[in-house]
Amino acid sequence: MSQSATIIGGSMAGLFAANALCQQGWDVSIHEKVPVPLSGRGAGIATYDELADLVYKSTGNNNVLGTSAKTRISLDQKGEISASYDYPQVYTSWQYLFSVLRENFDNNNYFMGDDCTEIHREGKKVTAVFNNKKEKQSDLLIIANGIRSELRSYVDHKASPQYAGYVGWRGVVYEDQLSQVSLETLSNYFIVVLPFNQQIAAYPIAGEGKDPFKKGNRRINWIWYKPANTKDLKSLLLGNSGQQFVDGIPPNEIRDQIVKDLFKEAEDKLPPQLIELVLKTSQPLIQPIFDLESDKMLNKRVITIGDAAFTARPHVGMGVTKAALDASSLSEYLKGDGYLEELTEWEASRVKSGKFLVNRSRLLGRYLSEPKKKETLIMPDVTDVLKDTAISLKDIKSDARN
Ligand SMILES: Cc1cc2nc3c(=O)[nH]c(=O)nc-3n(C[C@H](O)[C@H](O)[C@H](O)COP(=O)(O)OP(=O)(O)OC[C@H]3O[C@@H](n4cnc5c(N)ncnc54)[C@H](O)[C@@H]3O)c2cc1C
């Protein structure tokens, strides 16, 4: 009889694990708490050869994953290129990748509206209990429910998200909404600009309709990191309705004045192409930046993967690739009969890799939080930022990268 796994969380990590385990003949079920299809999370995702390989290995999909840009540049305030670095890369969108990973599952093994609230272990079985009174018993339970996971405490009760001291303002604009002159830069490059104590990055990603990678149909994705101490964050997360949000705020609750302030700051600090991009974004989003480290990813038959185990800040651009690596390496370790013993080896290697990425992401984002009293903030050289942001693991010079 085949082994069975219950996967909690139907996003990137959950779907990579489900695809990889299915390939090994495991019987899997995926349980996602959100009751409607997860399709509208419009972020851009930088990809690497290793991610494309893992997508192919786990889904059989060999298609190009997104749009590409060969060169990374920085711009001065007039919009002229002030630094450049050749690093050909493919950029996809969360929705596109999700659709590729989701394709292999139907409603008989991908369940929406299943919010897992408890986990029970009895002998060689583990049971997930959902708030809709459903229960699911299996040989293994995989917690893949993101940075805010409460279930993580079944594996590592000490790990908790840490606020980085800055937020990312984000948005996407369709290419056909931008002027030709701005498009010449925005559609061809990965762009990084460093206002003091800040960073903004922009690059083209897939569109949403037919022919999503064709120039003209694509979107330009941007993220602007700005310091926000805990008091500023509280103010940013105070909603239109008067509700105080804590970790993030629904777009429709973001107060108009805050967006006006952002647009004004864009006009003061950014090159013209990025001013246009930011101002043409109908609804910018606020993403407070958190990171998370765990010491453990395994407790008998319960495992954490993806952001639920380690969340690096976005500068390493590695969240999805790391989730894919967690899942594919897990499926390799699950091949043998005595897999429970071998999983401790898997855990040690993934914990080492997760800590490495979180630490690297902290280093890359060190100049984006408010400087401490008496601390002089030193901005990095923009060429180093172009060289270090969102690069493949094989291009990072360190023994600890795997
Ligand atoms: C601004 C920004 C830019 C980024 N850029 C990149 C990039 O360029 N490249 C890259 O690789 N990564 C990037 N990332 C990171 C990447 O988006 C994440 O690492 C990745 O989405 C994590 O996937 P996950 O499945 O582990 O978690 P999530 O995507 O958070 O999914 C968790 C899922 O679990 C569900 N869930 C939660 N609780 C329960 C429960 N109790 N029961 C059932 N389901 C539950 C949630 O609804 C959700 O669908 C970026 C992140 C940010 C914030």
The ligand as an SDF file (V2000), in Angstrom:
LIG
                    3D

 53 58  0  0  0  0  0  0  0  0999 V2000
    7.6320   41.2400   -1.5610 C   0  0  0  0  0  0  0  0  0  0  0  0
    8.0530   39.8300   -1.7540 C   0  0  0  0  0  0  0  0  0  0  0  0
    8.7940   39.4960   -2.8940 C   0  0  0  0  0  0  0  0  0  0  0  0
    9.2010   38.1680   -3.0740 C   0  0  0  0  0  0  0  0  0  0  0  0
    9.9460   37.8550   -4.1680 N   0  0  0  0  0  0  0  0  0  0  0  0
   10.3440   36.5860   -4.3570 C   0  0  0  0  0  0  0  0  0  0  0  0
   11.1330   36.2190   -5.5110 C   0  0  0  0  0  0  0  0  0  0  0  0
   11.4910   37.0360   -6.3520 O   0  0  0  0  0  0  0  0  0  0  0  0
   11.4990   34.9130   -5.6440 N   0  0  0  0  0  0  0  0  0  0  0  0
   11.1180   33.9790   -4.7320 C   0  0  0  0  0  0  0  0  0  0  0  0
   11.4510   32.7940   -4.8980 O   0  0  0  0  0  0  0  0  0  0  0  0
   10.3810   34.2830   -3.6470 N   0  0  0  0  0  0  0  0  0  0  0  0
    9.9860   35.5550   -3.4290 C   0  0  0  0  0  0  0  0  0  0  0  0
    9.2470   35.8750   -2.3260 N   0  0  0  0  0  0  0  0  0  0  0  0
    8.9250   34.8220   -1.3310 C   0  0  0  0  0  0  0  0  0  0  0  0
    7.8170   33.8830   -1.7600 C   0  0  0  0  0  0  0  0  0  0  0  0
    6.6710   34.5950   -2.1600 O   0  0  0  0  0  0  0  0  0  0  0  0
    7.4680   32.9720   -0.5720 C   0  0  0  0  0  0  0  0  0  0  0  0
    8.6590   32.4290   -0.0630 O   0  0  0  0  0  0  0  0  0  0  0  0
    6.5750   31.8140   -0.9780 C   0  0  0  0  0  0  0  0  0  0  0  0
    5.3350   32.2930   -1.4520 O   0  0  0  0  0  0  0  0  0  0  0  0
    6.3320   30.8980    0.2290 C   0  0  0  0  0  0  0  0  0  0  0  0
    5.4510   29.8840   -0.1100 O   0  0  0  0  0  0  0  0  0  0  0  0
    4.7790   28.9910    1.0230 P   0  0  0  0  0  0  0  0  0  0  0  0
    3.8960   28.0390    0.3020 O   0  0  0  0  0  0  0  0  0  0  0  0
    5.8120   28.4700    1.9500 O   0  0  0  0  0  0  0  0  0  0  0  0
    3.9090   29.9970    1.9020 O   0  0  0  0  0  0  0  0  0  0  0  0
    2.6560   30.8820    1.4900 P   0  0  0  0  0  0  0  0  0  0  0  0
    2.7530   31.3150    0.0840 O   0  0  0  0  0  0  0  0  0  0  0  0
    2.5370   31.9230    2.5390 O   0  0  0  0  0  0  0  0  0  0  0  0
    1.4080   29.9010    1.5820 O   0  0  0  0  0  0  0  0  0  0  0  0
    0.8950   29.3830    2.7570 C   0  0  0  0  0  0  0  0  0  0  0  0
   -0.5130   28.8840    2.4620 C   0  0  0  0  0  0  0  0  0  0  0  0
   -1.0340   28.2050    3.5990 O   0  0  0  0  0  0  0  0  0  0  0  0
   -2.3880   28.5860    3.7950 C   0  0  0  0  0  0  0  0  0  0  0  0
   -2.7170   28.3810    5.2180 N   0  0  0  0  0  0  0  0  0  0  0  0
   -2.3490   29.1520    6.2760 C   0  0  0  0  0  0  0  0  0  0  0  0
   -2.7750   28.6140    7.4270 N   0  0  0  0  0  0  0  0  0  0  0  0
   -3.4430   27.4760    7.1020 C   0  0  0  0  0  0  0  0  0  0  0  0
   -4.0980   26.4840    7.8710 C   0  0  0  0  0  0  0  0  0  0  0  0
   -4.1670   26.5380    9.2070 N   0  0  0  0  0  0  0  0  0  0  0  0
   -4.6940   25.4380    7.2330 N   0  0  0  0  0  0  0  0  0  0  0  0
   -4.6260   25.3630    5.8590 C   0  0  0  0  0  0  0  0  0  0  0  0
   -4.0040   26.2810    5.0830 N   0  0  0  0  0  0  0  0  0  0  0  0
   -3.4080   27.3220    5.6970 C   0  0  0  0  0  0  0  0  0  0  0  0
   -2.4090   30.0460    3.3710 C   0  0  0  0  0  0  0  0  0  0  0  0
   -3.7230   30.4640    3.0590 O   0  0  0  0  0  0  0  0  0  0  0  0
   -1.4870   30.0260    2.1600 C   0  0  0  0  0  0  0  0  0  0  0  0
   -2.1650   29.7480    0.9600 O   0  0  0  0  0  0  0  0  0  0  0  0
    8.8400   37.1770   -2.1180 C   0  0  0  0  0  0  0  0  0  0  0  0
    8.0960   37.5280   -0.9950 C   0  0  0  0  0  0  0  0  0  0  0  0
    7.7180   38.8310   -0.7970 C   0  0  0  0  0  0  0  0  0  0  0  0
    6.9480   39.1800    0.4300 C   0  0  0  0  0  0  0  0  0  0  0  0
  1  2  1  0
  2  3  1  0
  2 52  2  0
  3  4  2  0
  4  5  1  0
  4 50  1  0
  5  6  2  0
  6  7  1  0
  6 13  1  0
  7  8  2  0
  7  9  1  0
  9 10  1  0
 10 11  2  0
 10 12  1  0
 12 13  2  0
 13 14  1  0
 14 15  1  0
 14 50  1  0
 15 16  1  0
 16 17  1  0
 16 18  1  0
 18 19  1  0
 18 20  1  0
 20 21  1  0
 20 22  1  0
 22 23  1  0
 23 24  1  0
 24 25  2  0
 24 26  1  0
 24 27  1  0
 27 28  1  0
 28 29  2  0
 28 30  1  0
 28 31  1  0
 31 32  1  0
 32 33  1  0
 33 34  1  0
 33 48  1  0
 34 35  1  0
 35 36  1  0
 35 46  1  0
 36 37  1  0
 36 45  1  0
 37 38  2  0
 38 39  1  0
 39 40  1  0
 39 45  2  0
 40 41  1  0
 40 42  2  0
 42 43  1  0
 43 44  2  0
 44 45  1  0
 46 47  1  0
 46 48  1  0
 48 49  1  0
 50 51  2  0
 51 52  1  0
 52 53  1  0
M  END
$$$$
